[in-house]
Amino acid sequence: MGSIQTELLKISLLALVYGPAEYCAPVWCRSSHSHKIDVVLNEAMQTITGCVKSTPVSYQLLVAGISPQKLRRDTSLLSFHNYTKAKLVDHLLHHTLNIHPTPIRLESR
């Protein structure tokens, strides 16, 4: 498979599979059922990389040049948190985040 076809498959994967799968990820990312979505995303990645099923997902991620699913969801959650805290003044979360700031942890010994 040529590099143009591989890049096209990667763009398609990110737009058509990862996009809908990560929609509203800040809401459900801590769910115990998020592994079900990871299975589908891993199967799609296996298709675009052409790797066999026994290839570890971490290697498939390297070949495809895509960040791990958990990291993508955590980044989305952090981005939404920062946006809500800074920009959405009338939003319920803005009020909650500013009244109850993240506790500062003491340094360990």
C-alpha positions in Angstrom: 0.0 0.0 0.0 1.4 3.4 -0.9 2.0 6.2 1.5 -0.8 8.4 0.0 -3.3 5.6 0.5 -2.1 5.0 4.1 -2.4 8.7 4.9 -5.9 8.8 3.4 -6.9 5.8 5.5 -5.5 7.5 8.6 -7.4 10.7 8.0 -10.6 8.7 7.3 -10.0 6.7 10.5 -9.6 9.9 12.6 -12.6 11.6 11.1 -15.1 8.8 10.7 -14.2 6.5 13.6 -12.3 8.4 16.2 -14.4 11.5 15.9 -17.8 9.9 16.7 -16.2 7.5 19.3 -14.7 10.5 21.2 -17.7 12.7 21.0 -18.6 13.8 24.5 -15.6 12.0 25.9 -15.3 14.4 28.8 -18.6 13.1 30.0 -18.1 9.3 29.7 -14.3 8.9 29.7 -14.2 7.6 33.3 -16.8 5.0 32.6 -16.1 1.4 33.2 -17.5 0.7 29.7 -15.0 2.8 27.8 -13.0 -0.3 26.9 -15.8 -1.4 24.6 -15.1 1.7 22.4 -11.3 1.0 22.6 -11.9 -2.5 21.0 -13.6 -0.9 18.0 -10.9 1.7 17.6 -8.2 -1.0 17.8 -9.9 -3.0 15.1 -10.1 0.1 12.9 -6.4 0.8 13.5 -5.5 -2.8 12.6 -7.3 -2.3 9.3 -5.3 0.9 8.4 -1.9 -0.4 9.6 -2.3 -3.8 8.0 -1.0 -5.5 11.1 -2.0 -9.0 12.2 -4.2 -9.4 15.3 -1.3 -10.6 17.5 0.5 -7.2 17.0 0.4 -5.2 20.3 -1.8 -2.1 20.1 1.1 0.1 21.2 3.0 -0.9 18.1 0.0 -0.3 15.9 -0.3 3.2 17.4 3.4 3.9 16.5 2.9 2.6 13.0 -0.2 4.7 12.5 1.2 7.8 14.2 -1.9 8.1 16.4 -2.0 8.9 20.2 -3.4 6.2 22.5 -7.2 6.4 23.1 -6.9 7.1 26.9 -4.5 9.9 26.3 -6.8 11.4 23.6 -9.7 11.2 26.0 -7.8 12.7 28.9 -6.6 15.6 26.7 -10.2 16.2 25.6 -11.3 16.3 29.3 -8.5 18.7 30.3 -9.2 20.9 27.4 -12.9 21.0 28.2 -12.1 21.7 31.9 -9.8 24.6 31.0 -12.3 26.1 28.5 -15.2 25.9 30.9 -13.2 27.4 33.7 -11.9 30.3 31.6 -14.5 31.1 29.0 -18.0 29.9 29.9 -18.9 32.4 32.6 -22.7 31.6 32.5 -22.2 27.8 32.5 -23.0 25.8 35.7 -19.5 24.1 35.5 -17.8 27.5 35.6 -19.4 28.4 38.9 -18.7 24.9 40.3 -15.0 24.9 39.2 -14.3 28.4 40.6 -16.0 27.8 44.0 -14.3 24.4 44.5 -10.8 24.7 43.1 -8.6 21.7 42.7 -7.1 20.9 46.1 -3.3 21.5 46.4 -1.6 18.3 47.5 1.1 18.4 50.1 4.6 17.2 49.0 5.4 13.6 49.9 8.3 13.0 52.3 
